[in-house]
Amino acid sequence: MTSTEASEPPLAQWSVELVPQDDEGMAFYLAHCRPFRLKMLQDEPSAYGSTFARESAFDDKVWRTRAINRRVRTFVAIRRHVDDEKQTTTTTTVLSSLSLWGPTFIEAEDRDDLISAAQAKRHAMETRENSQEEQRPLLKWDVAGMYTDKDSRREGIGATVLEAASQYAIRESEALGADCVVSLEITAANSGARTFYEKSGFKFLGVGDEGNLRFTRLMHGTDGIDE
């Protein structure tokens, strides 16, 4: 498991990690991410585009395919319970999780559909100031399936997981010489999620084809976030 660079509490409390796509990560995904996702679908049945009935019927092959999908990164906040005498982990509890999909290259004509005119103008101005070259490519990353256990909310855990995923998107995009946007959709009735994402810097983009609310956050550079 790979710890992220986002600010987080000491490991004894909880930590945010990127689930690796190797044998260790596969075992962790099946043992912890699968039941956590099913719990998510049970607890918030109207908030996601799938159902508990559908996914609880999936066999191991489906879950294994998800675990090794190269287009998806899984970030989790976990609390490890350690046996002090034996210095070994006795149990691992997932507190929050999300999937980060991407990246997708955004064509020039589609840029303004993801960022507001003001953001696009500022982004273009900063790019011209920093370089005489053409505007850098723009990559889109999508957050999906974000959920924090009800007993672990209002502790900054979900926000830390989201920030870790966003910083990952920045670093990966920067390595490709590109800026990036992080996007997501929520159901119109999910007012709590809307408040959470807006506090995290996401801007309302519009209503999607299925009536979901679309949000985006323009990010660029290794540290910069364009509000």
N, C-alpha and C positions, 0 to 999 in steps of 0.2 A: 504494500500500500504506500502511496506517495503523499506526504503531507504537502499542503499548498503553502504559498507565501503570504496569504492574507493574514491580517492580524487576528489572533485567536487566543483563547484562554490557555492555561497550562494543560498539558496532555492528561494530567490526573483528572481534570474536569471533563473536557471534551475536545476533540480536534476535528478539523476538516481535512478530508483526504480525497484524492482522485483514485478511483478504483482502476488498477492496472488491467490491461487486457492480456493476461498471462494465466498460468495455472492457478496461482495464488488468487488472482483477481476473480477468476471463474468460480472458485470455491466460495469466495466471499460473496459474490453476486448471488449465487444460488442459495446460500445459507442465510443471507441477511437482506439483500436488495429485493429479492423476489417476495418474501413475506411482508416487507415494508411497503412495497407497491400495492399488494393486495389489501393491506390494512388501509392504505390511502383511498383505494376505490370503495372500500366499505364505509369509511368515515365521512368521505365527501363525494357521494355518488353523483351529484349534479355538477361537479366542478371540472370533470375531465371528459375527454373524448372516448373513453372506453368504460367498461363495466367490470365489476367483480365477477359476475357470472361468466362473462366471456373469458377473462384471463385466468381465473381459477381452474379452468378446464385445459389450459395449455400444458403440454408435456414438457419434459426437461429439454428436448431439442429446441423448442421455441425460445425458452429462456437462455439457453446456451448461445443461440444465434444472436439474441439481443446483447448478451454480455460481450461478444467479440465484434460487434458492428463497428467498423472503423470510422463511421460517420458520427458516432455518438460517444461522448465522454460522460461518465457518471461521477458526480461529486456527492459525497456524503459527510454529514457530521456524525461522529460516533463517540460513544462513551465506553471506555474499556474498564472493566472491573478486575482489579489485580489482587491476587493472593499475595499479600506482603511476605508471608513466611516462605512461600515457594517461588516468589517473584515470577509468577506466570499469570497470564490473562485467563480469568475464569469464564467471563461472559463478555460479549460485545453487543451493545445496543445502538441501533441506528436512530438518530434523533431527527434528522432532516436529510432530504435528498433532492437532486434535480438531474435532468439529462440536458446536455449541451450538444446540439446538433450543428454540423457545419464543417468547414465554412462553405458558403455559396457565393460565387462572384456576382456582384451587382453591376449590370450594364449601366452605361452612362444615363440612358433615358429613364432608368428606374430609380435613380438616386433620390430624387425629390419625393418619391412615394414613401421613402423610409425616414427621411429627415425633413424637418420643417424648412421653409425658405430661409429663415433667419439662421438656422444651424448650417444649412448648406452654404450660405454666403460667408459666414464666419470661417467655416471649414476650408473653403476655397481660398479665402484671404490668407489664413495662416499657412496653408500649403505653399502659396506663392511667395510668402515672406521667407519661408524656410528653404526654398529650392527654386531654381529657375526651370526645373523640369515640369512636365505635365502633372496634373493632379494625380495623386497616388490612387491605385486601385482601391475599391471598397469591397470588403467581405462582410457577409451577414452570418451571424450565429444565432441559433434559436434556442431559447430556454423552454423546456417542456417538462411536464410531470413533476413540478416542484411541490413539495409537501413537507411540513414540519409537524411532528407529533404534537397533539393538543396539549400534552403535559409539559412540552418543552418550548412553548411559544412565549413571546415577550421577554426573551433572554438574549436576543441578538443572534441567535443561532442561525435562523434562516437567512438573515441579512449577510452573515459571514459566508455562508455557502454560496449565495448569489454573487457576492463580491469576488470570491475565489474563482468562480467560473468566468466572471467578466474579465478578471485580470489574466486568466489563462487565454481567453480570446484575444486580448490585446497582445500578449507575448507571441502567440502563434501567428497572428496577422503581421506583426512587426517583423517577424522572421522572414515573412514572404514579401516584405516591402509594401505592406498595405495598411490602410486604416480599417476600422471595423465598426459595425453596429451590432448590438445585441437586441434581439427582438423576442416578443412573446405574445400570446393571446390568452385571454381569460373569458369566462362566461360573463354575460352582462349583469347577472344577478350577484356576482361574487364581489361585493363592495369591499370586503375586508382585504382581498387580494389586490384590488385596485389601489387602496390606500397604501398598502405595503410597497407596491412597485413604484408608486409615485414618490414615496419617501426615499426610495432607493435610487432616484434620479431618472426614472423612465418617464417618457412623455407620451401622452395619448396621441395615437396616430389616426385612428378612425375605426369604423366598424367593418369587420370582415364579411366574407360571403355568407357565413353561417350565423351571422349575428353576434359573433364574439368580438370583444374589444381588443384592438391591437395597440401594443405599446412598443416603443423603441428607445434605445439609449445610444447616442453617438459617442464613440470612443476612438482615440487615436494617440499614437506615440506610446512609449512604455509606461508613462505615468498620466498622460493627459486625458481628461474627460471633458468633452464639449457639452455644456449644459444647454 
